[in-house]
């Protein structure tokens, strides 16, 4: 029989069970109807706790070599049928030529670029999985005229300088099914290296349409 104010998102109960080593029925099957003591779950987002929230962490790097008269691009794509949301927590850009600017954008994408990065497995050894749902790829001469719907165009980089785009948790970038993050050199004949840390979790039914 359903409870009043019953909680139907199972990962929160699972997080409590795993974190406190509890057995038996879900420890928090419903919201309290009266004032009660509570734990602020929003504060439990350190790396070692993310797995208990249903997140699987990943990381990878891809370098696209310079080619004369061609731009360089790197893409992280979340396939349309993945059923997961990816959250990009770290995005570091490096160009091989001074005064290079990198355009960033999140766009609908149904295809990978030509060079695929190796498949990566979870950075958390407690989790067993077959690899990331997201696909990291790179290519030269991708967009020609430019990247649509760009959201950032960082200042010119020094040669070999790291540009850390995400500085705190409020700047993390969600990547939904069917979308891709793309970094593209605005100049040609530039080596582009992109380092990423991201986490993935299954989309809840009530998140599919907000």
C-alpha positions in Angstrom: 0.0 0.0 0.0 1.4 3.4 -1.0 2.4 5.8 1.8 1.4 9.4 2.2 4.2 11.6 0.7 5.9 8.5 -0.5 9.4 9.0 -2.1 9.6 7.3 -5.5 13.2 8.2 -6.5 15.1 5.1 -5.3 18.6 6.4 -5.5 18.2 8.7 -2.4 17.1 5.8 -0.3 20.0 3.7 -1.7 22.4 6.5 -0.9 21.3 6.5 2.8 21.4 2.7 2.9 24.9 2.6 1.4 26.3 5.5 3.4 25.1 4.2 6.8 25.3 0.5 6.0 21.6 0.0 6.8 19.7 -3.2 6.1 16.0 -3.9 5.6 13.3 -1.6 4.2 14.2 1.8 2.7 15.2 4.1 5.6 13.4 7.1 4.2 10.3 5.9 2.3 8.4 9.1 2.7 8.7 12.8 3.5 7.9 13.8 7.0 4.6 15.4 7.5 5.8 17.2 10.7 8.9 19.2 11.6 11.8 16.7 12.0 15.6 16.6 12.3 17.3 16.1 8.9 20.5 15.6 7.1 21.2 18.1 4.2 21.9 15.7 1.3 22.9 18.7 -0.9 26.1 18.9 1.2 27.1 15.3 0.4 28.8 15.9 -3.0 32.4 15.1 -2.3 34.0 12.7 -4.8 33.8 9.7 -2.5 30.0 10.2 -1.9 29.0 10.8 -5.6 28.7 7.0 -6.2 26.1 6.8 -3.5 24.1 9.4 -5.4 24.1 7.2 -8.5 27.0 9.0 -10.3 29.8 7.2 -12.1 32.9 9.3 -12.6 35.0 9.3 -15.8 38.0 11.2 -17.3 39.8 11.3 -20.6 42.1 13.4 -22.7 42.3 13.8 -26.5 44.8 15.6 -28.6 44.1 16.6 -32.3 47.3 17.3 -34.2 47.8 20.4 -36.3 47.0 20.2 -40.0 47.9 23.0 -42.5 44.8 25.1 -43.5 42.5 23.1 -41.2 40.9 23.8 -37.8 41.0 21.3 -35.0 38.0 20.1 -32.9 37.3 17.8 -30.0 33.7 16.6 -29.1 32.2 14.8 -26.1 28.9 13.4 -27.2 26.0 11.9 -25.2 24.1 9.6 -27.5 20.4 10.3 -27.9 19.5 6.8 -26.6 21.9 6.7 -23.6 19.2 7.4 -20.9 21.8 9.2 -18.9 22.8 12.8 -18.0 26.5 13.6 -18.0 27.9 16.5 -15.8 31.2 17.9 -17.0 33.2 18.9 -13.9 36.6 19.7 -15.4 37.4 21.1 -18.9 41.0 22.0 -19.6 42.0 23.4 -23.1 45.6 23.6 -24.5 46.7 24.9 -27.8 50.0 24.4 -29.5 50.2 27.8 -31.1 50.3 31.2 -29.3 47.3 33.5 -29.6 44.9 30.7 -30.4 41.3 31.2 -29.3 39.0 28.2 -28.7 35.3 28.4 -29.3 33.0 26.2 -27.1 29.5 25.1 -27.7 26.9 22.6 -26.7 24.9 21.5 -29.7 22.6 18.7 -30.9 24.9 16.0 -32.5 24.0 12.5 -33.9 27.5 11.6 -35.0 31.1 11.2 -33.6 34.1 12.9 -35.2 36.5 10.6 -37.1 39.1 9.9 -34.3 37.7 8.1 -31.3 39.4 8.3 -27.9 39.9 4.9 -26.1 36.9 3.7 -24.1 37.2 4.7 -20.4 36.0 2.9 -17.3 34.9 4.3 -14.0 37.4 6.2 -12.0 35.8 4.8 -8.8 37.0 1.2 -8.3 33.9 0.4 -6.2 31.7 0.5 -9.3 31.5 -2.1 -12.0 30.5 -0.9 -15.5 31.2 -1.4 -19.1 32.5 2.1 -19.7 31.2 5.6 -20.3 28.0 6.2 -22.3 29.6 9.4 -23.6 31.9 9.3 -26.6 35.0 11.5 -26.9 36.3 12.1 -30.5 38.3 14.6 -32.5 38.9 15.7 -36.1 40.4 18.3 -38.3 38.5 20.5 -40.7 35.2 19.9 -39.0 33.1 23.0 -39.2 34.9 25.2 -41.8 33.0 28.4 -41.3 32.5 28.1 -37.6 30.7 26.5 -34.7 27.0 27.2 -34.2 25.4 28.2 -30.9 28.7 28.9 -29.2 28.5 29.9 -25.5 32.1 30.9 -24.9 35.2 32.2 -26.7 38.1 32.4 -24.3 40.8 34.9 -24.7 43.9 34.1 -26.7 46.0 31.3 -25.2 49.7 31.1 -24.8 51.4 28.2 -26.6 51.2 25.1 -24.3 49.2 27.0 -21.7 46.3 25.2 -19.9 43.0 27.1 -19.9 40.8 25.8 -17.1 37.3 26.6 -18.1 35.4 25.2 -15.0 36.5 26.8 -11.8 33.8 25.6 -9.3 30.8 23.3 -9.0 28.4 26.0 -10.1 30.1 26.1 -13.5 29.7 22.4 -14.2 28.0 21.7 -17.5 25.1 19.2 -17.9 25.1 17.2 -21.1 21.8 15.7 -22.0 21.1 12.8 -24.4 21.5 13.9 -28.1 23.8 16.8 -27.2 27.6 17.2 -27.5 30.2 19.6 -26.1 32.5 20.8 -28.8 35.8 22.7 -28.5 37.2 24.1 -31.8 40.3 26.2 -32.6 39.4 29.4 -34.3 42.8 29.3 -36.1 44.1 26.7 -38.5 47.1 24.5 -38.2 46.8 24.3 -34.4 47.3 21.3 -32.1 44.4 21.1 -29.7 44.3 19.1 -26.5 41.2 18.8 -24.3 41.2 17.2 -20.9 37.8 16.3 -19.3 36.4 14.9 -16.0 32.7 14.1 -16.0 30.2 12.0 -14.2 27.1 10.1 -15.4 23.9 8.9 -13.9 20.6 7.4 -15.1 17.9 10.0 -15.8 14.9 9.7 -13.6 11.5 9.4 -15.2 10.4 12.7 -13.8 13.4 14.5 -15.3 12.6 13.7 -18.9 10.3 16.7 -19.1 10.6 19.5 -16.6 
